[in-house]
Amino acid sequence: MRVTKRVAAALLCAAMLVSSTACSGGSGSSSVSAGSAAGSTAASDTGTGSSKYKKFITVDVFDSQANYQGKQSGWFAKIVKDKFNMELNIIAPNVAGGGDTLFQTRSAAGDLGDLILTGANNGRLSTMVKAGLLADMTDLMKNEKNISNYSSAITETNKLASKTGMWAIPSQISSQTADTPSEGLDPTFGPYVRWDAYKKAGYPEMKSMDDLLTVWKKMQDAVPKSDSGKKTYAVSLFKDWDDNMMNNAKQPTCLYGYDEMGFVLAKADGSDYQSIVDSNSIYNKVLKLFFKANQMGLVDPESTSQNYDTLNSKYKDGQVLYSPWPWLGQAAYNTTEHKQAGKGFMLAPIDDMKIFSYGCVPNGNPSNCISIGSKAEDPQRLADFIDWLYSPEGIEDTMGAGPKGLTWEMKDGKPALTEFGKKAQLGGDATLPASYGGGSWKDGVSQLNFNTVTPVDIDPETKSTYSYTMWDSVLSENTTALDTDWQKKMGTKTTIDYLKKHDMLMVAPGSGYAAPEVSSDIATLRNQCKQVIVADSWKMIFAKDENEFNSLLKDMQTTVKGLGYDQVLAVDMKDAKDQQTARETIMKTNGSSASSK
């Protein structure tokens, strides 16, 4: 799995295995008319779950990006129940072993899910349409007012299908230019460290990635114990998201402008394309970095056996001192209490870094789309739900500040967090009032992990970004001991401002490029090769000495070459260069320079 730009609050919650309750029914036709769903009414109706939708249903949601499996609970579940008289049962490949196994199994059974959140690229949309797994939403969506605002992006994505129709709606649709950083105040990737440990170590300078080792060691020495008294580690890893390569080893490559395309690491500006198994690739440089870190006692020895949920709990306890993503370390540990004490994760600069940033995607991101399953019991109700997800209210509830009136309100014509919102969003958690179902705020956030638009897009009702972190009212509250010390040391107010000021950001224009379907032979070769690459990557990090590290690298290279790696690499290299062409094309029509003409 690619760790995408828009990873939402769902990532904060525990992955739980809960028994599935199937609620699929219907004829199994891949095309459903707007009036065929029993109990449905026109999209313009404003009834609640008790009046508009008479029958309560459970909706099976196949969700490739979710990191939680089971019934959605808490305040978001209550909103879904009140509005649509339904509950969401999330089926998550990330939790159920990763990879495509669950997708293949459910596809073979002819019922992927009632709602389907997965990629349209690599021929997947075409495959699902041909297999009759999806409903054609053309008639279902004809009266939906919010979806109609995104018709151009939807049309573009559905060109990837093998048949005319509306089969999928892309995520991350944006009204911003393609070279506008999409993430908000913090890029998706970066060297985020426990700033209090970094400060105790004397704010050591880092000229290159190799200097992380010295800094990590100094930080571990400065803060040897977690909040609960456990041994701290600079680095803690997990396997959940491994795919073409070891995902955790790919992340530091993003500090230098690289992102993945199969077995290729491609720079955002098109200046370099690397095969990951090459001895001098930046991927292998990261493996060597982690190997050395392990030799120094800086890598969590439980890394090979833990999952994301376990890892997240360690961040909450302050047991891990480095985070490759802001939404992991900061979200888990930067509570108001910790920040007031000067503790928390903040970006520490590496002099030669040029961090990869995902540009906004005017045509939407086809690598994560939402569709309706062909066997869904009430497809019109699901179309209504999807339309709501793309409404300002739905966007705020799933990827913004949360429900208006609970977490935020309008003050002097601008949005501001309520006292509850400050506790929930800035303080780490809060207990909800009974009117919202009670329970923990964090336990109730949407587990869909699906961003319909980008956080930097403007809510037409507030005239401010959907990302509350960029609101003037929130920025004015960044006065904790942690904030002020970081700002004084870095000479700027926000991470994104620092990176722009020092030319340390490399934005990949959001082209919406989707890699085409590959032949079954290439797919088979890829699966064989990536299993070797992932397994040997882990072994290399935990090798007993440098001789074993080098031996494992050589064995990996020899083995995958024998399995047909070069054939797959040729495909990925072409896709990477085609993606760059698409980026250059979108810049001509939707880049900042083009829009200013």
N, C-alpha and C positions, 0 to 999 in steps of 0.2 A: 504494500500500500504506500502511495505517496502521502506524505504528511502535508495536507494542503493548508494553504493560506488561510483558510477561513475556518480553522478548527474551533468549534464552539464550546459552550460550557458543558455540553454533554460529556466531554472528555474528562471532566473532573469527577464524575460519579463512578461508583464501583460497578464492575462487570459482574452480573449475577446470572446464574443459570436457573431459569424458571421454566417449568413445564409449559409447552405450547398448547394453546387451545385453538384449534382450527375453526374458522368461521366462514370458510369459502363455500360458495354454492353457485347456482346459476347454470347457464347453458353451456358455458365453455367457448362461446363464440368470441372471436378476436375483434369484432366490431359491435359496439353497443350503442343504440340510439338513446337520445336524451330522455325519452319518455318511457324507456323499458324498465327502469328500476322501480320496484314496488316501494311505496312509502316516500318517494322523493317528490319535491316540489320545485318550483322555479327558483333560480338562483337569487332573484330579487326578494324573496320572502325573508322575513327577519325573525321567524319563530325560534324558540329555544329547543333544546333537545327533547323536552317533554311535550312540545306541541308540533313542531315541524317534522321531526323524525320520530315516528311512533314506536318503532321497534329498536330496542337496544341491540347493538352488534359488537362483536370483537373483530378487529381488523388486523390480520397478519401483515406485518410490515417487514419485507425483506430489505435489509439496509446494509449495504456494503461498507459504509463509513462509520456505522454505530460501534461504540465500544461498551455497549450494555445489551444484555439479552433478557427478555421477559416483558412483563406488563409495565408500561409507563405508569408511574405513580405520582402522587403529590399534586401540587398546584397546577401544573400543566395538564395533568390527567383530568383534573376537575374542569378546566377550561374546555377541553375536548369533549368531555361528557356533557357539560351544560350547553355547548353550542351545537354538537352533532350527535348526541346520545350514542356515543360509541367509545370504545377503549382501544388502545394501540398495544398489540403484542409484537414486540420487536424481535426479529430473527437476525442475528448478527454473525456473519462469517468470521469477523475479527475475534469474537469470543469463542466460537465453535471450531477452533483449530486453525483459522486463517486459510488463505489460498482460495482456490475455486471449487473445492470439493463440495461444499454445501450448495453452491450455485448449480453445479452439474447434477447433483443428486435431485434437487427440487425441480430443475428443468426437465430431467428425464421423467419425472413423475407427472409432468404436465401442469404443475401449479406452483409457480415461484412465490406467489404471495398475492394479497389483495392490493396492497400498495407496494411498489417496487422502487427502491432508491439504489441505483447502481450506474455504472458508466455506460455511455453510448459509443465510446471509442473502441478501437481494436476489433471492430466488426460485431461487438456485442449487441447493439441495438438491432442490427440487421438479423442476427441470429435469433434474438427473442421474437421479433416480428414473424420471421419464417416459421418458427416453432409454435406460433399461436399463443404465446404466453402473455401478450399485451392486448389491452383494449384500445381501439381507436377512439381518442378523446375529442375528435372534431365536433361531433354533435353535442357531446357532454359539456363542452366548454363554450358553446356558441352564445350563451347568455351570461357568462361569468365576466364581471366588469374589471377585475384586477388583472387577470391573465391576459386580457386583450391589450394591456399596455406593453406586453412583451412579445408581440406577434413576430417581429423581425427575428429575434433571437430564437424563438421556437421554430420558425421556418428553417433557419440555418441548421439547427440541430437535427431536425427530421429529414434533412437531406442524407443523413447517414443510414436511414432505414432502407429496406429493400422494397418498400411499398408506400404509395402515397397515403398520407394520413398524419394525424397528430398522435404520435406514439410516446413521446418523451418531452419533458420540459426541463431545460438546463438550469443549473444552479449558478449563483454568483453573477447574475446579469447586472450590468452597470451602465449608468448614464455618464460616467467619467471617461476621460480619454484613456487610450490603451496603455500609455506610459505613466499613468498615475499610480503610485504605490497603493495597493488595495487593502493593506492590513491595518491602517490606522496609525497609532503612536509607536508601535513596535512591529518590526518585520517578523515574518513567520520564523525565521532562523536567526541565531546570533549567539555569541558567547556570554550567556547570562550566568552570573556567579552570585553566591551568597556575599553580598556587598559588605556585610559586617565582618566576615572572615577575610575578605580582600583588603578591607581597611586595616584590620589587625596585622595583616601581613605587610603593611606599608605601601599599599597601592602599587605593587610591582609592575614595571613596564613590560609589555609584550610586543616584541618587534615582529614575530612570526608565530605561526601555529605551534611550532616546536617549544616555544616558551611557555605554553600551557602547562607542561609537565612541572617546571619549577614553581609556577604560580599555584598549581593544584596542591603540590606538596606543602608549600608555605601556608596555604589556607587550611589544609588538614591539620597541620601542626598548631595553627592558631585556634581552630575550633575542633578539637578531637572527639567531642561527644555531642550527640543529638540532644534535643530537648528532653527526651526520656532517658538519656544516659547511654545510648547505644553508640558504637564506634561509627564515626563518619567516614564517608568515602567521597572522593571528588566525582567519580563516575559510577553510575549504576545503569545497567542495560536490561533490555527485554527483547523477546523474540516475536511478539505478536504480529508485527507489521512487516516481517521479512518477506521479500518477494523475489525480484530479480537479483537482489543482493541483500546483504545484511543492512537493514534499514538504519540502525543506530550508527553504523560506520559511514553511511552516506551523508548524515546530517552535517558534520564539520566541512564537507566539501562545499556546502552552500555558503560558507563564510567567504568563499573565493569565487562566487558567481556561478557555480555549477548546479545543475539539476539533472535528474535522470530521464533517459529515454531508453527503456529496456536495459541493455548491457552497456549503454553509452552514457557518459557524463558530459553534458554539453553546457558551455558557458552561455550566459544570457545574452551576450552581445555577439554571439556567433564566431568568436575568435578562436575557440578551441573545442575539439571533440576527442574524448578519450575512451578507450576500451578499458573497462574496470579491471580486467585481469592483467593488464600490462604491469610489469615490475615497477615502472616509474609513474604509474597513474596516481592521482590524488587519492583515489579510493584505497590503494595499498599503502599510501603514506599515512592515512588515518588508521588503518589496521596496525601499522607499526607504532603509531603514537599510543594507541590503546594497549598494545603489547607492552611497551615500555612503562606505561602507567600501571599496568598490572604487576610488573616486576617490582615497582616501587611501593606496592601495597595501596594503590589509589583506586583500584576497581573493586566494586562490591562483588564478593565471591558468590553471591546468590544470583548474579546476573543471568546465568545460563538456565535457571529453573523458574524464575519469577515471571509473572505477567504484568500487564500495565497497571492493574489495580493495586497489586502489591507495591510496585514502584511508586505509584502516586501516594500511597500511605507513608512511604519513607520520606518523600518530599515534604509532606505535611508535618512530619516529626523533625525536620531539619537534619536528616541523616545524610542527604546528598547535597553537595556543595556546588555542582555545575549543572546547568540545564541548557540543552541545545535549542529549546523553544521557550518563549516567554509564557505561553499559556500553560506550561507544565509547572515550572518552578514558581513563577509569580502567582499563578492562580491557586496553587496549593499552599504556599507559605506566606505570601505578602498580605496577611491580615492587618487590619488597622492597629491592633495591639502590637504585632511584631514591628510594623513600620514606625510606630511611635517610639519603640525601643531601639530604632536604628537597624533593625534586622530585616532582611529580605533579598530577593533576587533582582539584580539590575545588570545592565549590559556593561561589560568591561572591554575597553578597546584593544584590538590587535592592530598594530601600525599598518600592516600590509593587507588587511582584510577589505573585501569589496562584496558585501553581503547580497546574495540573491534575493530579489523582491518580486513577487508576482504582481504584474500590472493588472489594472482593471480590465474586464472582458466585456466589451459592449455587446457581443453576441452570445454571452453566457459560456459557462464551462461545461462541455459535454462529458467530461470525465466523471461527473456526478449529476445524475438526472432523476426526476421523479416521474413515475408512470403508474397506470392502473392495471392490475392484473385482469386477464380475460375471464377469470372465474370469480371475480369479486361479486359479492352478494348484492351490494347496492352501489353501483358505479357512479350514479349521479351524486350521491352523498359524498363519495370520495372526491369527485370533481369539485364539489362545493368546498371541501376541506382544503384541497390543493389551492383553490382560488384564495381562500382565507390566508393560507401560508404566505401568499404573495401580496397580501394587503398590508398597509402600514401597521395595522394592529397585529397581524400575524407575524410580521417581521420583528416588531418590537418584542413580542412575547417569546419568540424562538431564538433570536440572535442579538437583540438590543437590550435595553435596560430592564425589560419585563413589562408587566401589566400597568397601564396608566392608572394613576390613582393609588396604586399600592407601592410601586418602587420609584415612580417619578410623577411629576406634575409640571404644569406650565407656571412660571413665575416671571412677571415683567416681560412677557412675550417670548421667553426662552425656556427650554426644558431644564429641569433640575431634579436631582434625586431627592426623594423624601427621606425622612429620618430612617424609615424602615429600609429604603433603598440603599442608603449609605451602609447600614449594617449588613445587608444581604450582598451587595456588590463590592463594597470596599472593605467591609469588616470581616469577610470570610464566610459568614452564614447568619441566618436569623430564623426565628420561629414564626411561622405564618399565623395570622388570625384565623379563627374558626370559619369565617366567611369565605376564606380561600382554601379551606380544607385542612388547616393546621399543618403540623409537621415542619421539617427542615426545608429551607429555601433550596439548598443545594440538592437535596434528595429529589426535589420536584422539578428541576429544570428539564427542558425538552431533551430527550435522549436521541433524537433523530440525527443530530450532527449534520444538518442540511441547511446551508445558507442560501436563501433564495436570491439575495442580492449581496453586494459587497458592503462591509461595515462603513466605508467612507461615503456611501451614497446618501443622498439627502431625503429625509422623511418629509413628504410634502405638507404634512400637518404641523410639524414643529419648525421646519426650515433649517434644521440642524442634522448632523450625521446620525445614522442609526447607532453608531458606536458611541456610547455614553462617555467613554474615556476621553473623547475629543470635545465634549461640551465645555464651554467657558466656565460654567458653574462647578464642574468637576476638576478641571485644571487648576482652578483657584484654590482648591482644597489640598493640592499636593504640597503640603507644608510640614509633613512629618519629619522626624529626625532622619529617616532614610532618604526621603525625597530631597531635603535641603542639602544633605551631605553629598549626594550624587550630583545634584545640580551645581554645587560649588566646585566640585572636583572636575566635572566635565565641561563647565562653562556654558551650559545650555539648559533649557527647560524640559525637553523631551528627547527620547531616543532617536526618533525619526529626524528631528531637527539636527541633532549631533551628527548623524550619519550623512545627511545632506550637506551640512556645513563642511565636513571633512572629506567629501567625495568618497564615501565608504559604502555606497549603495549602488547596486546594479539591477535596474528594473528590466524584467523580461516583459515586453509588450503583450498584453492579453489578446492573443489572436483567436482563441477558441479552437485551435488546431486539434484534430482528433486523428490519432494514428489509425491507418486502415486495417482491415482484417488481414490476417496472415493465413497461409496455407496450414493444413493440419500437420504436415511434415515439419514445418518451422515451429509450430506450437509444441509438438512432441519433443523436438530437439531443445527448445527453450526450457521446458519443464525438467528435462534431464540435466541440463547444464546448471540451472539455477539452484537445484538441490545440492549439487557439489559445491558451488560458489558459497552459498550460505553456510553449509556445514563446515567447510574448511576455513571460512572467515572467522567463525567462532573459535575453532581450534587454534588458529594462529594467534588470536589475542591471548589465549590462555596457554600458549606453548611454554614449555619449561625453560627454554633458552633460545637464543637467536638462531642457533643451528637448526633447531626444530621448526622455528618460524619460517626460515628460508626453505627448508625441505617441504613443508606443507604448501608454501606458495608455489614451488616448482611442481609438486604433485597436482595441485589444483589446475595450474596452467596446462599441464600435459593431459590430464584427464578430460577437461572440457574441450580442448582442441580435438581430442579423439572422438568426442561425442557430437561434433559438428558445430562447435561454438562460432567459428568464423562465418558460417552460413547465416546464423541468427544475427551476428554482429553487423553483417552487410545490410540486413533489413533495418536494424535499429539505426545504423548510421544514416541511411537514406531518410528515415523518418525524422531524425534529429535535424537534418539539413532542410527538409521540407518544412519543418516547424519554424525554422529560422526564416525561411522565405515568407511564410505566413505572417510572422511578426513584422517583417519589413513591409509587407503589403498593407497590413492594418495601420501601420504608422503613417502611410501616405494619405489615408482617408480619415483616420480616427486618432492620430497622435496629437500631442500638444502643439507641435509646429503647424500641422495641417489645420487644426481647429482655430488657430490664431490668424490664419490667412483671410 
